[in-house]
Amino acid sequence: MKKPARVWVEPYKFPLYIATSDEQWELLALDRNAMEGAVLTHKGKMYVALPEEYEEYVTWHEAHHVARLINDAHNVPTDADEHEVDCYLQESVVRLIKSVYAKQLKKDMKKV
């Protein structure tokens, strides 16, 4: 089984694992029929589980959860009035996720 991709969320150098395959979802005890994406901690690591094929709205939705959780873990206060730091971190996470999908697409295209 291919391991989930690891990316580093800046500025915290926080490792985030991206799970997209059915096998990776099973490893995390997630049911694809029950949800389209998820953010969870498994064995001390943060994972974002996403569809096998890139889905824009799911990515942004889950990246929002990731941003809030990471900022909270680093004692960065955010709320309804002060949330700009969440927005910037969410955008950064989306870019990281897109880079994982782009690398996989490039590998898949070489197989054709």
C-alpha positions as CSV (number, residue, x, y, z in Angstrom):
1,M,0.0,0.0,0.0
2,K,1.2,3.5,-0.9
3,K,1.6,5.6,2.2
4,P,-0.3,8.9,2.6
5,A,1.7,11.9,1.3
6,R,3.3,14.1,3.9
7,V,3.4,17.8,3.5
8,W,4.8,20.5,5.9
9,V,2.4,23.3,6.9
10,E,4.3,26.6,7.3
11,P,5.1,28.6,9.3
12,Y,4.8,25.9,11.9
13,K,6.7,23.1,10.1
14,F,3.7,21.0,11.0
15,P,3.4,17.6,9.3
16,L,0.1,16.8,7.6
17,Y,-0.6,13.5,6.0
18,I,-2.9,13.4,2.9
19,A,-4.9,10.2,2.5
20,T,-6.7,9.7,-0.8
21,S,-6.8,6.0,-1.7
22,D,-9.3,3.5,-0.5
23,E,-6.6,1.6,1.4
24,Q,-5.5,4.7,3.2
25,W,-9.1,5.4,4.2
26,E,-9.4,1.9,5.5
27,L,-6.2,2.2,7.5
28,L,-7.8,5.3,9.2
29,A,-11.1,3.4,9.8
30,L,-13.1,5.8,7.6
31,D,-16.0,4.9,5.4
32,R,-16.1,6.6,2.0
33,N,-19.9,6.0,1.8
34,A,-20.4,8.1,5.0
35,M,-18.4,11.1,4.1
36,E,-16.4,12.9,1.3
37,G,-13.5,14.0,3.5
38,A,-12.3,14.2,7.1
39,V,-9.6,15.6,9.3
40,L,-8.4,13.4,12.2
41,T,-5.6,12.4,14.4
42,H,-4.3,8.8,14.0
43,K,-1.4,7.4,16.0
44,G,-0.3,11.0,16.9
45,K,-0.4,12.3,13.4
46,M,-2.8,14.7,11.7
47,Y,-4.5,13.3,8.5
48,V,-6.8,14.8,6.0
49,A,-8.7,12.2,4.1
50,L,-9.9,13.3,0.7
51,P,-11.5,11.9,-2.5
52,E,-9.2,9.9,-4.8
53,E,-9.9,12.5,-7.5
54,Y,-9.4,16.2,-6.7
55,E,-12.6,17.9,-5.5
56,E,-12.3,21.7,-5.0
57,Y,-15.1,22.2,-2.4
58,V,-14.1,19.2,-0.3
59,T,-10.5,20.3,-0.3
60,W,-11.4,23.9,0.9
61,H,-13.8,22.5,3.5
62,E,-11.3,20.1,5.0
63,A,-8.5,22.7,4.8
64,H,-10.6,25.0,6.9
65,H,-10.7,22.4,9.7
66,V,-6.9,21.8,9.3
67,A,-6.2,25.6,9.6
68,R,-8.4,26.0,12.7
69,L,-6.9,22.9,14.4
70,I,-3.3,23.9,13.7
71,N,-3.7,27.5,14.7
72,D,-5.4,26.3,17.9
73,A,-2.6,23.8,18.6
74,H,-0.1,26.7,18.3
75,N,-2.1,29.0,20.6
76,V,-3.0,31.4,17.8
77,P,-6.4,32.8,18.9
78,T,-9.0,33.1,16.2
79,D,-12.7,33.9,16.3
80,A,-15.5,35.3,14.2
81,D,-14.0,38.8,14.5
82,E,-10.3,37.9,14.1
83,H,-9.8,35.1,11.6
84,E,-7.5,36.4,8.9
85,V,-4.7,34.0,10.1
86,D,-7.1,31.1,9.5
87,C,-7.8,32.3,6.0
88,Y,-4.1,32.5,5.1
89,L,-3.3,29.1,6.6
90,Q,-6.3,27.6,4.9
91,E,-5.1,28.9,1.5
92,S,-1.6,27.5,2.2
93,V,-3.1,24.0,3.1
94,V,-5.1,24.0,-0.1
95,R,-2.0,24.7,-2.1
96,L,-0.2,21.9,-0.4
97,I,-3.0,19.5,-1.1
98,K,-3.2,20.5,-4.7
99,S,0.5,19.8,-5.1
100,V,0.0,16.3,-3.8
101,Y,-2.7,15.7,-6.4
102,A,-0.6,17.3,-9.1
103,K,2.4,14.9,-8.3
104,Q,0.1,11.9,-8.4
105,L,-1.4,13.0,-11.7
106,K,2.0,13.5,-13.2
107,K,3.0,9.9,-12.1
108,D,-0.3,8.5,-13.5
109,M,0.3,10.3,-16.9
110,K,3.8,8.6,-17.1
111,K,2.1,5.2,-16.9
112,V,0.0,5.9,-19.9
